[in-house]
Amino acid sequence: MRGLFITFEGPDGAGKSTQVQKLSNYLTEEGIPFIHTREPGGTAISDQIRSLILNPVHKEMVDETEVLLYAASRSQHVKEKIVPALEQGYIVLCDRFVDASIAYQGVGLGLDVEKIKLINEFATGGLTPDRSYMIDLPVSVGRERMAARNQLDRIEQKGTAYHETVRGAFLELYEEQQERITLINGENNVEEIFRTIKKDFISLWDNYCKNN
């Protein structure tokens, strides 16, 4: 029995990591088997690639290299960690997945989105999330939140115009795939956001249990 694959997406500073942790806590309380992972990263090899991608020192990195490094990290992550967990019936909670590459590397960098999709289709073997929680937030608010961090990574350091483009790409993905993506207002308080996610998850889980 295949498990459920759930991803969290949205602009930087939207609070994804907080909500992944809150859903993780809920699943632990309910005794539902799951793993919690992130991208880029999630395995030893993928974490090594993450350090290359996000290190602010690597300002010379060309766009195509960025695309391929993300895909390489994702391929290892999917085959080593995500798919084996799903095959064991686990729920997989993942902080970012292919939607992020379409938004950040495809639309954000002005690259061919169809090529990005093809590269990631190859990297993931066609794996698609069962549900994606997209937490939306104005870029100005997200950047205010990120300003409190000690150090921004290479992607976070990109300009406001870039991040506005990325946000627009996420919203366009939602419009195209509303059957998979749940859009949530990231300006709501943390508990209100989680109530929305929890309500949707319970419905998703109930349907899953009835059909498996």
Summary of the structure (lengths in Angstrom):
residues: 212
radius of gyration: 16.5
end to end distance: 6.9
largest distance: 51.3
contacts: 681
relative contact order: 0.20
helix: 56%
strand: 12%
